[in-house]
Amino acid sequence: MDRHKTERQGFFKWYLTVLVDNYAKFSGRARREEYWMFVLFQTLLFALFIIIAALTEDYIDTSLISVLILVYGLGTLIPWLAVNARRLHDTGKSGGYFFINFIPVIGRIWYLVLMCTDGNHGSNSYGPDPKSKTQFDEIDNIGKPLEDL
């Protein structure tokens, strides 16, 4: 296991896991906790940026703060899309289900339900269960020849 992964603790570890370890990783699965902690931290950071922009608008050019917010937003766009795709994979859905968001009202509600749904237990076609203690899933190997294991 990577040294950085073992030393991180708290909800900030999920944010760093998405940004550092899985920056552009669209394959695999992401737990609900990983997704929602990333979304929480991302929302808090954007709120903090907006508050700082509002408090410093008399002292610093607003366009400078806006550019910094835009750069941060573009820098975290790929990890945000990747964690969305991996979260969908955990529920057994393709990353293409992200486009449900573009259906007015109902699509957004449906997507929120998907993000809140518990992932598939055991392995699915997108990888092993991220909640399992080991990567070896005995149930998935029933009936396979021993040399394939």
Buried (B, 14 or more C-beta within 10 A) or exposed (E): EEEEEEEBEEEEBBBBBBBEBBEEBBEBBBBBEBBBBBBEBBEEBBEEBEEBBEEEEEEEEEEEBEEBBEEBBEEBEBBBBBBBBBBBBBBEBEBEBBEBEEEEEEBEEBBEEBBEBEBBEEBBEBBBBBBEEEEEBEEEEEEEEEEEE
